[in-house]
Amino acid sequence: MLNRTWLVCGLAIVAAAGIPVLTAGYGADPDAWLVASAAGKLWASGHYAVSRFPGYPLHEIISAPLVGLGGCALSNAGTLVVTLLLAALWYRISGKLAKNPLTLFFSLVCAPLVLTNAATTMDYLWSLALLLAALDAALEHREIPAGIFTGLAAGFRPSNLTIALPLFTLIALRGDRTAGVRYLIAAGTTAAAAFLPVLVTYGEPLRWFALTRAEMGDVHPAFTVRVFEFGYRLVYAAGPLAFVALAAVAFRGRNRLREAVRERDPLVVSSIMAIGVMTLQFFALPLERAYLLPALPFVLIVADRLSSPRMSLAVFLCIVSLNFVNPDIISHESSGRVVTLNIHEGRLQESWSERVARTELQNKMQQETGDGGGRR
């Protein structure tokens, strides 16, 4: 078991990353401002409308009183509280299943994708907290709560429902397919109920699908560009140093990995499946690096199984380094992409700069259009 002092340290790191940006607008992602606008209108009128398709109903509804009563400070604080709960839950999971629990715990808590989204009006970490709650319940043989958490996660972001396949596999490989079926029924029923506000507002599923397809189609680049962007953003989700370190762990531990798969180790097999599902989903969806967040805990679980304490520490150091320095191998300053080493500021500072710029832009746009959306 982990010493609880380390939990306090992890919570302090999350709080230190989130508290300074609570009042710095809704986030660097323009979608955060769309959520705030939809939430503010819902709070003012009582009429639900999606912030963008396919709809993120539970996050939009929960954000309504936060945005309506306290603007960005309260809605960002809501996410920060959830991120702290997420860290506590990951501490619990790490202590139960890890070979190297300390580095496993801090590798997720200190990951740039977590710290830069710890206090934004986005659903990313709300979703991840629910997915970890589902994983924890499945590990404890509580299939129905695991299904409920999975369905609630889908209510925050529909693509989260894809985690049902790996978690069903985890449950089934332990020899209880009936429990797996109970899990799927609980997940599907909860997801359907959570998504009802969208279907009630937009009518029959075919109309919702058409609206979703129209919006998603506008963000897909040409296939060759998409392949490049997929590879680049996949690497830079955790950073090139972390990518190389994780690849080295996989290569050195390939025999142990094959043995675990042959023996149908439930956790390893389901984790590999989760990584595959989330990576394929990332390619199919708009290529936002934060979309890979649900895969990150499973990547770290597999890496922990294959790592010595020294290798586990190296992976952690490589992950955390991206917060402070970004060794980019692509130059983005010209119209074409040139392969060359560029040392940029870390993701924490970069995210702050993007956030300030986005806030200034959104405030200017709102002044020009007179659209107050949510409180600032």
URFENUR-V701335 format. One record per helix or strand. SS is the DSSP state (a for helix, b for strand). FROM is the first residue (numbers start at 1). LEN is the number of residues. Records with the same first field share a line. If there is no record, write none. Layout:
SS->FROM-LEN + FROM-LEN
This chain:
a->4-16 + 30-16 + 57-41 + 101-9 + 112-4 + 124-16 + 143-14 + 158-16 + 177-18 + 196-7 + 205-13 + 223-14 + 240-13 + 254-9 + 266-19 + 289-18 + 309-13 + 347-23
b->325-7 + 338-8
